[in-house]
């Protein structure tokens, strides 16, 4: 079985897309999601995300596969980036402050 986020990343790689866009139910990735100290992420690197994964910030079956797919894409396509955001904000994707941008 292939996860839909990883499949999307592989497709973006095969068509040589400059940007992988992963849609989810929230506008940005968050640390401490749903907690009093919730922190939304505007831009992160692969190494930062790996640290956040190790700290347990992303739920399996929810945000974790999206984050892992984003990491894999920018690792294999270092000249590209991934943006994670909600469907509602897709039209604003290239405006500053919309979504979380993942860079190598």
C-alpha positions, 0 to 999 in steps of 0.5 A: 500500500502506498500513502497518498501523500508519498504518491503525490510527491513521487508524481511531482518528482516524475513530472519535474514540478518545482513545487509540491503542494500538499493539502490538509485540513489546516492552513499550516503545520503546527507544533503542539497542535490543539494545545495552549502553546500551539505554534504555527510554522511558516517556513521550516527546513528538513532538519528542523522537521526531523527534530519535530518528528523526533519530539512527537509533534505530528500525529501518525495517520494525520500530519506525520505522513504529509510532513514525511512526504514533504521531507522526501520530496525536497531531499530528492529535489533540492532545488524545489520546495513543498507547501502544506496548506488547506484547500481553502487557502490554495488560491492564495498559495503564493502570497506571503504567510500562506501555508508552511513552506518546507525547504532543504 
